[in-house]
Amino acid sequence: MSERAVLEVIALDAEDAVAAQAGGADRLELVTDMAADGLTPSPGTFAGISAEVDVPLRVMLRLTDGFAAGSPAERDRLVRAAGELREAGAREFVLGFLDASGGVDLAAVELLVDVLDGCSWTFHRALDHAADRDALRRQLDGLPGLDTYLTAGSPAGVDAGLPTLLAEAARHGTPGYTQRLLVGGGLRLTHVPHLRTAGIDAFHIGSAARPHGWATPVSSAAVAQWRGVVDGG
């Protein structure tokens, strides 16, 4: 029997995490401050969530809105944050940085990868804002721990990015394309069957798990609905 597809849900706190797990989430992305599109949670927040659930937790490493790693001082803060989260028990992460020209900020990425020391990590939707997606993927290929790209295929979301997602799925296994595609960003239930048919087996939801908006917690019923569709129900 083939391994079931991954459903990853954004969690802001333990209440979110418990509801997401109850609904059938396989993994959680832990962030704070969704007004800034998701920033690094504190080690205490991570520890509190980790104590309540037993699904894998991927922790965001980003201190400001956008895709720039920032000044040397801000990079030092990121490194410290990553180290503190690791000390708190975090073993999976999410990160991604671009330079001013839209290329991957390889120095910033490698700085954090060194601190992560082999931990699994996702390169997030900075990919969708890159000047050259293919060049970025080839530059990152082979970095320790990189196993996933979170992408909508386009900055505008999955509706616009579908052709790109399908083309990249077709290249899976070739140089730069060995990592799993985790589709998120304007993802709708109606997209899932088409993406599954193309071989994509990982899906990421945030607002879709909160039918009443970000001011309300994750709905286990909403997650369960996604679980059913992702599983082909």
C-alpha positions as CSV (number, residue, x, y, z in Angstrom):
1,M,0.0,0.0,0.0
2,S,1.4,3.4,-0.9
3,E,2.1,6.0,1.8
4,R,-0.8,8.4,2.3
5,A,-0.5,12.0,1.2
6,V,0.6,14.6,3.6
7,L,-1.8,17.2,5.0
8,E,0.1,20.0,6.8
9,V,-1.9,22.7,8.8
10,I,-0.6,26.0,10.1
11,A,-0.9,26.2,13.9
12,L,-0.5,29.3,16.0
13,D,-0.9,27.7,19.4
14,A,-1.7,24.5,21.3
15,E,-5.5,24.8,20.7
16,D,-4.9,25.0,16.9
17,A,-2.5,22.0,17.1
18,V,-4.9,19.8,19.0
19,A,-7.7,20.6,16.6
20,A,-5.6,20.0,13.5
21,Q,-4.3,16.7,14.8
22,A,-7.9,15.6,15.7
23,G,-9.0,16.5,12.2
24,G,-6.3,14.3,10.6
25,A,-3.4,16.6,10.0
26,D,-0.1,14.7,9.4
27,R,2.1,17.7,10.3
28,L,1.9,21.2,11.6
29,E,3.7,24.4,10.5
30,L,4.2,26.5,13.6
31,V,4.2,30.3,13.2
32,T,3.2,33.4,14.9
33,D,1.9,36.8,13.6
34,M,0.0,35.8,10.4
35,A,-0.4,39.6,9.7
36,A,3.3,39.3,8.7
37,D,2.6,36.1,6.8
38,G,4.0,33.9,9.6
39,L,7.1,34.5,11.8
40,T,9.2,32.5,14.2
41,P,7.4,31.4,17.3
42,S,9.1,31.4,20.7
43,P,10.8,28.3,22.1
44,G,8.1,28.3,24.9
45,T,5.3,28.3,22.3
46,F,7.0,25.4,20.5
47,A,7.4,23.5,23.8
48,G,3.8,24.1,24.8
49,I,2.5,22.8,21.4
50,S,4.9,19.9,21.4
51,A,3.6,18.7,24.7
52,E,0.0,18.5,23.4
53,V,0.4,16.7,20.1
54,D,2.4,13.9,18.6
55,V,2.5,14.8,14.9
56,P,5.7,16.4,13.4
57,L,6.1,20.1,13.9
58,R,7.9,22.3,11.3
59,V,8.9,25.6,12.8
60,M,9.1,28.8,10.8
61,L,12.5,30.7,10.8
62,R,11.6,34.2,9.7
63,L,11.7,37.4,11.9
64,T,10.2,40.0,9.5
65,D,7.6,40.0,6.8
66,G,8.9,39.3,3.3
67,F,11.7,37.1,2.0
68,A,14.9,39.1,3.0
69,A,17.2,37.7,5.7
70,G,18.0,41.2,6.8
71,S,21.1,42.8,8.2
72,P,24.0,40.9,9.8
73,A,22.4,41.6,13.2
74,E,19.1,40.2,12.0
75,R,20.8,37.1,10.7
76,D,22.5,36.7,14.0
77,R,19.1,36.8,15.7
78,L,17.8,34.1,13.3
79,V,20.8,31.9,14.1
80,R,20.1,32.3,17.8
81,A,16.4,31.6,17.4
82,A,17.2,28.5,15.4
83,G,19.6,27.3,18.1
84,E,17.1,28.0,20.9
85,L,14.4,26.1,19.1
86,R,16.7,23.2,18.6
87,E,17.5,23.2,22.3
88,A,13.7,23.2,23.0
89,G,13.4,20.1,20.9
90,A,12.5,21.3,17.4
91,R,13.8,19.0,14.7
92,E,12.0,20.3,11.6
93,F,12.0,23.8,10.2
94,V,10.7,26.1,7.4
95,L,12.8,28.9,5.9
96,G,13.7,30.7,2.6
97,F,15.4,33.9,1.7
98,L,15.9,35.9,-1.5
99,D,18.4,38.6,-2.3
100,A,17.4,42.0,-3.8
101,S,17.5,40.7,-7.4
102,G,15.2,37.8,-6.6
103,G,17.8,35.1,-6.5
104,V,18.2,32.8,-3.6
105,D,20.2,34.3,-0.7
106,L,22.4,31.2,-0.4
107,A,24.6,32.7,2.3
108,A,21.7,33.2,4.6
109,V,20.2,29.8,3.9
110,E,23.5,28.0,4.4
111,L,24.0,29.9,7.7
112,L,20.8,28.4,9.1
113,V,21.3,25.0,7.5
114,D,24.6,24.8,9.4
115,V,22.8,25.5,12.7
116,L,20.1,22.9,11.8
117,D,22.8,20.3,11.5
118,G,20.9,17.8,9.3
119,C,17.3,18.6,10.5
120,S,14.6,18.3,7.9
121,W,13.4,21.6,6.4
122,T,11.1,23.1,3.9
123,F,12.0,26.0,1.5
124,H,8.8,28.1,1.7
125,R,7.0,30.2,-0.8
126,A,9.9,32.5,-1.4
127,L,10.3,30.1,-4.3
128,D,7.1,31.6,-5.9
129,H,8.8,35.1,-5.8
130,A,12.1,34.0,-7.2
131,A,13.4,35.5,-10.5
132,D,14.2,32.0,-11.7
133,R,12.6,29.0,-10.0
134,D,14.7,26.5,-11.8
135,A,18.0,28.2,-10.9
136,L,17.0,28.5,-7.3
137,R,16.1,24.8,-7.1
138,R,19.4,23.8,-8.7
139,Q,21.4,26.0,-6.3
140,L,19.8,24.5,-3.3
141,D,20.0,20.9,-4.5
142,G,22.0,18.8,-2.1
143,L,21.8,21.1,0.9
144,P,21.5,18.9,4.0
145,G,18.0,18.4,5.3
146,L,16.1,20.1,2.4
147,D,13.3,17.7,1.6
148,T,10.3,19.9,0.7
149,Y,9.3,23.0,-1.3
150,L,6.1,24.8,-0.2
151,T,4.8,26.5,-3.3
152,A,1.6,27.6,-5.1
153,G,3.5,27.7,-8.4
154,S,2.9,31.5,-8.6
155,P,2.9,34.5,-6.3
156,A,-0.8,34.9,-7.2
157,G,-1.7,31.4,-5.8
158,V,-2.5,27.9,-7.0
159,D,-5.1,29.0,-9.7
160,A,-2.3,30.9,-11.5
161,G,0.4,28.4,-10.6
162,L,-1.2,25.1,-11.7
163,P,0.7,24.8,-15.0
164,T,4.0,25.4,-13.1
165,L,3.1,22.9,-10.4
166,L,2.2,20.2,-12.9
167,A,5.4,20.9,-14.9
168,E,7.6,20.6,-11.8
169,A,5.8,17.5,-10.7
170,A,6.6,15.9,-14.0
171,R,10.3,16.6,-13.5
172,H,10.4,14.9,-10.1
173,G,13.5,12.9,-9.5
174,T,15.7,15.0,-11.9
175,P,18.5,17.3,-10.6
176,G,17.0,20.0,-8.5
177,Y,13.6,18.3,-8.4
178,T,14.1,15.4,-5.9
179,Q,12.3,17.2,-3.1
180,R,8.7,16.9,-2.3
181,L,6.2,19.5,-3.6
182,L,4.0,20.7,-0.8
183,V,1.2,22.8,-2.4
184,G,-0.2,25.7,-0.5
185,G,-1.3,29.3,-1.1
186,G,-4.8,29.8,-2.4
187,L,-5.3,26.0,-2.5
188,R,-8.9,24.9,-2.8
189,L,-10.5,21.5,-2.3
190,T,-11.3,21.4,-6.0
191,H,-7.6,21.6,-6.9
192,V,-6.6,18.5,-5.0
193,P,-7.8,15.7,-7.3
194,H,-6.1,17.2,-10.3
195,L,-2.8,17.6,-8.3
196,R,-3.1,14.1,-6.9
197,T,-3.5,12.7,-10.5
198,A,-0.2,14.5,-11.4
199,G,1.6,12.7,-8.6
200,I,1.6,15.6,-6.0
201,D,1.1,14.1,-2.6
202,A,1.5,16.9,0.0
203,F,-0.9,19.8,0.8
204,H,-0.6,22.8,3.1
205,I,-3.6,24.8,4.5
206,G,-3.9,27.8,6.7
207,S,-7.0,29.9,6.4
208,A,-8.8,26.9,4.9
209,A,-8.6,25.3,8.3
210,R,-10.3,28.3,9.8
211,P,-13.7,28.9,8.1
212,H,-14.3,32.0,10.3
213,G,-11.0,33.7,9.8
214,W,-7.6,33.9,11.4
215,A,-9.0,35.4,14.6
216,T,-10.6,32.0,15.3
217,P,-8.9,28.7,16.0
218,V,-8.4,25.7,13.6
219,S,-11.6,23.8,13.0
220,S,-11.1,20.0,13.3
221,A,-14.1,19.5,11.1
222,A,-12.6,21.7,8.3
223,V,-9.3,19.7,8.6
224,A,-11.3,16.4,8.5
225,Q,-13.0,17.6,5.3
226,W,-9.6,18.2,3.7
227,R,-8.3,14.9,5.0
228,G,-11.1,13.1,3.2
229,V,-10.4,14.9,-0.1
230,V,-6.7,14.5,0.1
231,D,-7.2,10.8,0.7
232,G,-9.4,10.6,-2.4
233,G,-12.8,10.5,-0.6
